[in-house]
Amino acid sequence: MRVVLAILALLQFAACVSDVVESPVKAIVGGRLIDGTGREPVDDTVILIEGDTIVYVGPRHSVEIPAGSEMIDISGMTVIPGLFESNGHVVFNGQIDHAAYFATRHRDYYEIGARNLYTALRQGITTIRDTMGPTDVMLQLKQDIAARTIAGSRLYVAGTILNYESLLDIPTERALDPIDVAAGREGLDLFIENAEHGKAVVRDFAQRGVDFIKISVEGGQPGDAPPVALDVEALKEMVAEAHRLGLKTTSHALSVSGLEKSLQAGFDALEHPQMTILLNDDGSGSRITDDIVQRIAEGNVYSIPLTVAMESYIKFMKAPELLEDTAILEDLPAELVLEARDWIEEQIAIPGALDERQVRYRLTLDNLRKLIAANAPIAMGTDKGTRFNYHEHANHVRELQTYVELGMTPMAAIVSATRRGAELLGVDDELGTIVVGKKADLVVVTGNPASEIRDIGNVEMVFKDGVRYR
């Protein structure tokens, strides 16, 4: 199966690049430019691409296009940098029953990941920061994307989350083969015993080639403790070891106390920090304090929020008929659709289940609104691949719409999905903006996302490393 997939990807790639040898320079002419820096759009521009690199950006009247260039007229359209998904899970598939999925699909991780990377690329997401996946498979996908053995979004990986709860322990009604469960655990379970063990794991991951380190400071649900609770000093030592090795760090935290530990430990980034959604007995929830918001902003600690992953539950619980809509279900695996329908039916039958999710969602929005108002650095992420958050649905468009609804300008939302994503990974010298000398990752859309952010989903063309994939 892997060989077949690789052959198909190579055929797709060959079709995309058949003209590259004939035309050493591409000239993208006449479009509105949004360069990702935050500057205002510029009309009637030219972008020259030589190989994989941008060699000119500016007004059409200020450049002589080299003879023999491949001319691509985008008059009336807008060109933006390739988008970053800063919290993706490419071997996830929107599954409901995590234990059954990871026990039965571990042999298919590579094929699932390759398909989802190509799907994302076609949507204009040229780079994915994958924050959880079996380390060996993720590194293989990263290597094959870089080598162009398969076509898809550029990939940066953390591999296995350190000290996260076991997804194989989540209750399931399926009878699972213990051998398959053990295989699933091997790729996803890595519990840290103490600071010395944690530093040794960080060194091992660095040697194997991960791009950043992700550590869970609490369990998978709000208020849960991880299998082995690490104190602030142990977390500090692990973060320092990662920094010594040139790796950035990110924290998984779902409570105010978890955020406090993360900030004290010196993490570079916080995954979904606005989701401090621990509900109290009176139905109220944890809110990010003004002090924490200020420390996040002043410390330049990056936040990778997610809203669409929570909103998707509410959407399908309010309108289960959407899971019968062929436009919604297009390209989704049939077994995942059936699983989703059954789960939604069960949830609807639970008194108060929808109300509780709506309370948590509103709390999440309130917290994110505070981070946006404080100008905290935010990189767009959707938790792509988690429950109901299907790769096929281009949910990043809705995510960005929500940021705007909460106070971002459309331009700031675009920056969160471009320049901020590159800064988060420390690759802003190569990616994230349309600037001379950087990689030619470009997306051409109809409309003007700087005026109407949802236009970012009107994708007409996608270039990665100067190669056109759509």
C-alpha positions in Angstrom: 0.0 0.0 0.0 2.8 2.4 0.9 4.5 1.7 -2.5 1.2 2.3 -4.4 0.7 5.6 -2.5 4.3 6.7 -3.2 3.8 6.0 -6.9 0.6 7.9 -7.1 2.1 10.8 -5.3 5.1 10.8 -7.7 2.7 10.8 -10.6 0.8 13.8 -9.1 4.1 15.5 -8.5 5.3 14.9 -12.0 2.1 16.4 -13.4 2.6 19.5 -11.3 6.2 20.1 -12.2 6.2 19.1 -15.8 6.7 22.8 -16.9 9.3 23.7 -14.3 12.2 22.4 -16.4 11.0 24.3 -19.4 10.5 27.7 -17.6 13.2 28.5 -15.0 11.3 31.5 -13.8 7.6 31.8 -12.9 6.0 35.2 -13.0 2.8 35.6 -11.0 1.3 38.7 -12.4 -1.4 41.2 -11.7 -2.8 40.1 -8.3 -3.4 41.9 -5.0 -0.5 41.1 -2.7 -0.9 40.3 1.0 2.6 39.5 2.1 2.0 38.2 5.6 4.0 40.9 7.3 0.9 42.8 8.4 1.4 45.5 5.8 -1.6 46.7 3.8 -2.4 44.9 0.5 -0.7 46.1 -2.7 -2.5 45.9 -6.0 -1.2 44.9 -9.5 2.0 43.2 -8.4 4.5 40.8 -9.8 6.1 37.9 -7.9 9.1 36.2 -9.6 10.0 32.7 -8.6 13.3 31.0 -9.6 13.4 27.4 -8.5 12.0 27.3 -5.0 12.8 30.9 -4.1 11.2 34.3 -4.4 13.5 36.6 -6.3 11.3 39.7 -6.8 8.1 41.1 -5.1 6.7 44.4 -6.1 4.8 46.6 -8.5 4.3 45.4 -12.0 5.7 48.6 -13.5 9.0 48.3 -11.6 10.3 45.0 -13.0 11.1 43.6 -16.4 9.9 40.0 -16.5 12.6 37.7 -17.9 12.1 36.4 -21.4 10.8 32.8 -21.4 9.2 33.1 -17.9 6.1 31.1 -17.3 3.4 33.8 -17.0 0.6 33.2 -14.5 -2.0 35.9 -14.6 -3.9 36.3 -11.4 -5.6 39.7 -12.1 -8.6 40.2 -9.9 -7.3 37.7 -7.4 -5.3 37.9 -4.2 -2.0 36.1 -3.4 -1.1 35.3 0.3 1.7 33.3 1.9 1.2 29.6 2.3 -0.8 28.9 5.4 0.5 27.3 8.6 -1.6 24.8 10.6 0.1 25.2 14.0 -1.6 22.4 15.8 -2.3 19.4 13.5 -2.5 15.7 13.9 -2.0 14.1 10.5 -2.4 10.5 11.5 -5.7 11.3 13.3 -8.8 11.1 11.2 -11.6 12.8 13.1 -12.3 9.5 14.9 -14.6 9.2 17.9 -13.3 6.0 19.5 -9.7 6.8 20.1 -8.8 3.5 21.8 -10.2 1.4 18.9 -8.7 3.7 16.3 -5.2 3.6 17.5 -5.3 -0.1 18.3 -6.7 -1.1 14.9 -5.2 1.5 12.5 -1.6 1.6 13.7 -0.5 -0.3 10.6 -2.1 2.4 8.4 -0.6 5.5 10.1 1.7 6.3 7.2 -0.9 6.1 4.5 -3.4 8.1 6.5 -0.8 10.8 7.2 0.3 11.0 3.5 -3.3 11.4 2.4 -4.1 14.1 5.0 -0.9 16.0 4.1 -1.9 16.1 0.5 -5.4 17.1 1.4 -4.1 20.0 3.5 -1.7 21.2 0.8 -4.6 21.4 -1.7 -6.4 23.7 0.8 -3.5 26.1 0.9 -1.9 24.8 4.1 1.7 24.5 3.0 3.1 23.8 6.4 1.8 21.7 9.3 3.2 21.7 12.9 2.2 18.3 14.1 1.9 18.2 17.9 1.1 14.6 18.5 1.8 11.4 16.6 3.9 8.2 16.8 7.5 9.5 16.5 9.0 7.1 14.0 6.0 7.4 11.6 6.0 11.2 11.9 9.7 11.4 11.2 9.3 9.1 8.1 6.5 11.3 6.7 8.6 14.4 7.4 11.6 12.9 5.5 9.5 11.7 2.6 7.8 15.1 2.2 11.2 16.9 2.2 12.5 14.4 -0.3 9.4 14.8 -2.5 8.8 11.1 -2.4 5.2 12.1 -1.5 3.4 15.3 -2.1 1.9 17.2 0.8 2.3 20.0 3.3 5.8 20.6 4.7 5.9 18.9 8.1 7.4 19.8 11.5 6.9 17.3 14.2 7.0 16.8 18.0 6.4 13.1 17.8 4.9 11.5 21.0 3.7 13.9 23.6 5.7 13.4 26.8 3.7 12.5 29.8 0.3 12.6 28.1 -2.6 10.3 29.2 -2.9 7.1 27.3 -5.5 7.3 24.5 -5.5 3.5 24.6 -7.1 3.7 28.1 -10.1 5.6 27.0 -13.2 3.3 27.4 -14.3 1.5 24.3 -17.1 -1.0 23.7 -15.0 -2.7 21.0 -13.2 -6.0 21.8 -9.5 -5.2 21.0 -6.7 -7.6 20.4 -4.1 -7.1 23.3 -1.3 -7.3 20.7 -2.8 -4.4 18.8 -3.4 -2.4 22.0 0.3 -2.9 22.9 1.3 -1.7 19.4 -0.8 1.4 19.7 0.7 2.1 23.1 4.3 1.8 21.8 3.8 4.8 19.5 1.7 7.0 21.7 2.5 6.4 25.4 5.7 7.9 26.9 5.4 8.7 30.6 8.2 10.6 32.3 9.4 9.3 35.7 11.4 12.3 36.9 13.6 15.1 35.6 16.6 13.0 34.7 14.4 10.6 32.7 12.7 13.5 31.0 16.0 15.1 30.0 17.2 11.7 28.6 14.0 11.5 26.5 14.5 15.0 25.2 18.1 14.2 24.1 16.9 11.0 22.4 14.1 12.9 20.5 16.6 15.6 19.5 19.0 13.0 18.2 16.2 11.3 16.2 15.3 14.6 14.5 12.1 16.0 16.0 11.6 19.8 15.6 10.2 20.7 19.0 9.3 19.1 22.3 5.7 18.9 23.6 5.2 18.1 27.3 1.8 17.6 29.1 1.7 19.3 32.5 -1.7 17.6 33.2 -3.9 14.9 31.8 -6.0 14.9 28.8 -9.1 16.4 30.5 -9.3 19.6 32.5 -8.0 19.1 36.0 -6.7 15.6 35.4 -3.2 14.8 36.6 -0.8 13.0 34.2 0.3 9.5 35.0 3.3 11.0 36.8 2.9 14.6 37.9 6.0 16.6 37.2 6.7 19.6 39.4 7.8 23.0 38.1 11.5 22.3 38.7 11.4 19.1 36.7 9.6 20.8 33.9 12.2 23.6 34.0 15.0 21.1 33.6 13.4 19.5 30.6 12.7 22.8 28.9 16.3 23.9 29.6 17.6 20.7 28.1 15.5 21.2 25.0 16.7 24.8 24.6 20.3 23.6 25.0 19.8 21.3 22.1 18.2 24.1 20.0 14.6 22.8 20.3 11.6 24.9 21.1 9.1 23.6 23.6 5.3 23.7 24.0 3.0 22.8 26.9 -0.3 20.9 26.9 -2.3 22.6 29.7 -6.1 22.8 30.3 -6.4 24.6 33.6 -5.2 27.9 35.2 -2.9 25.9 37.4 -1.5 24.2 34.4 -0.8 27.5 32.6 0.9 28.8 35.8 3.2 25.8 35.8 3.9 26.2 32.1 4.8 29.9 32.5 7.1 29.2 35.5 8.8 26.4 33.6 9.7 28.7 30.7 7.9 27.0 27.8 8.0 28.8 24.4 4.4 28.1 23.5 1.1 27.0 25.0 -1.3 24.7 23.2 -4.9 26.0 23.5 -4.3 28.1 26.6 -7.7 29.6 26.4 -9.3 26.2 27.1 -9.2 26.5 30.9 -12.6 24.9 30.9 -12.8 23.2 34.3 -16.4 23.7 35.3 -17.3 24.3 38.9 -20.3 22.9 40.8 -22.3 26.1 40.1 -21.7 25.8 36.3 -19.0 28.5 36.2 -15.6 27.8 34.8 -12.0 28.7 35.2 -11.0 32.0 33.5 -7.5 33.1 32.6 -6.5 35.8 35.1 -5.4 39.2 33.9 -2.0 38.5 35.4 -1.5 35.3 33.3 -2.7 37.1 30.2 -0.2 39.9 30.8 2.7 37.4 31.4 1.9 35.5 28.2 1.9 38.7 26.2 4.9 40.4 27.8 6.9 37.2 27.8 6.2 36.7 24.0 4.9 33.2 24.8 3.0 31.9 21.8 -0.6 30.8 22.1 -2.0 28.2 19.7 -5.7 28.4 20.4 -8.4 26.3 18.9 -12.1 27.1 18.7 -13.4 25.1 15.8 -12.6 21.8 17.4 -15.0 22.7 20.3 -17.6 24.3 18.0 -17.8 21.2 15.9 -19.3 19.2 18.7 -22.0 21.8 19.2 -22.7 22.1 15.5 -23.4 18.4 15.0 -25.3 18.0 18.3 -27.6 20.9 17.3 -28.0 19.6 13.7 -27.2 15.8 13.6 -28.7 15.8 10.1 -25.5 17.4 8.9 -24.0 13.9 9.2 -26.3 12.9 6.4 -25.2 15.7 4.1 -23.1 14.5 1.2 -21.4 17.9 1.0 -20.2 17.5 4.6 -19.3 13.8 4.3 -17.5 14.0 1.0 -14.3 11.9 1.0 -14.8 10.8 4.7 -14.2 7.1 5.5 -17.6 5.4 5.9 -16.8 3.8 9.2 -15.9 7.1 10.7 -19.2 8.6 9.6 -21.2 5.8 11.2 -19.2 6.1 14.4 -19.9 9.8 14.5 -23.7 9.4 14.0 -23.9 6.9 16.8 -21.9 9.0 19.2 -23.9 12.2 18.4 -27.2 10.2 19.0 -25.9 9.1 22.4 -24.8 12.6 23.4 -28.1 14.2 22.4 -29.8 11.7 24.7 -27.8 12.8 27.8 -29.7 15.6 29.7 -27.7 18.8 29.8 -24.8 17.5 27.6 -25.3 20.2 24.9 -25.7 23.0 27.5 -22.5 22.0 29.2 -20.5 22.1 25.9 -22.0 25.5 25.1 -21.0 26.9 28.5 -17.4 25.6 28.0 -17.3 27.0 24.5 -18.4 30.4 25.6 -15.8 30.4 28.3 -13.1 29.5 25.8 -14.2 32.4 23.6 -14.1 34.8 26.5 -10.5 33.7 27.4 -9.3 33.9 23.8 -10.8 37.4 23.5 -8.6 38.5 26.4 -5.5 37.1 24.8 -6.3 38.9 21.5 -7.0 42.2 23.3 -3.6 41.9 25.1 -1.9 41.5 21.7 -0.4 38.2 22.8 1.4 36.4 20.0 -1.1 33.9 18.4 -0.5 31.3 15.8 -3.5 29.7 14.1 -4.2 26.1 15.0 -7.3 23.9 14.8 -6.3 20.6 16.5 -6.9 19.2 13.0 -7.8 15.5 13.0 -9.5 15.4 16.4 -13.1 14.4 16.9 -15.3 15.8 14.1 -12.4 18.0 13.0 -11.9 16.2 9.7 -9.0 17.0 7.5 -11.3 17.3 4.5 -13.3 20.2 5.9 -10.8 23.0 5.7 -11.9 24.1 9.2 -9.0 26.6 9.5 -11.3 29.0 7.6 -13.9 28.9 10.4 -11.1 29.1 13.0 -9.8 32.4 11.5 -13.4 33.8 11.2 -13.8 33.2 15.0 -10.5 35.1 15.7 -12.0 38.1 13.8 -15.3 37.8 15.6 -13.3 38.0 18.9 -11.5 41.2 18.0 -8.7 40.5 15.5 -8.5 42.4 12.3 -8.7 40.2 9.2 -5.1 41.2 8.5 -4.0 40.1 12.0 -5.8 36.8 11.5 -3.9 36.2 8.2 -0.7 37.0 10.1 -1.6 34.4 12.7 -1.8 31.8 10.0 1.4 32.8 8.2 4.1 34.9 9.8 3.2 33.8 13.3 3.3 30.2 12.4 6.8 30.5 11.0 8.0 32.5 14.0 6.6 29.8 16.3 8.7 27.2 14.6 11.7 29.5 14.3 11.7 29.3 10.5 10.6 32.9 9.8 13.9 33.5 7.9 12.7 31.1 5.2 8.9 30.9 5.4 5.7 32.8 6.5 5.9 35.9 4.4 6.2 36.8 0.7 9.7 38.4 0.7 12.6 38.2 -1.6 14.9 35.3 -0.6 12.3 33.2 1.1 10.7 29.9 -0.1 8.0 30.3 -2.7 5.0 29.1 -0.7 2.0 31.0 -2.1 -1.7 30.7 -2.2 -3.9 32.5 -4.7 -7.5 33.1 -3.7 -10.5 34.9 -5.1 -11.8 37.8 -3.1 -9.8 39.8 -0.5 -9.2 38.1 2.9 -8.0 41.4 4.3 -11.6 42.6 4.0 -13.5 39.3 4.4 -11.4 36.6 6.1 -13.6 33.8 4.9 -12.2 34.5 1.4 -9.0 32.7 2.5 -10.9 29.5 1.7 -11.5 30.5 -1.9 -8.4 28.7 -3.1 -7.5 28.8 -6.8 -3.8 28.0 -6.8 -1.3 26.6 -4.3 2.5 26.7 -4.7 5.0 25.1 -2.3 8.7 25.5 -2.9 7.8 27.1 -6.2 5.9 24.0 -7.4 2.3 24.4 -8.3 0.0 21.8 -6.7 -3.3 23.3 -7.6 
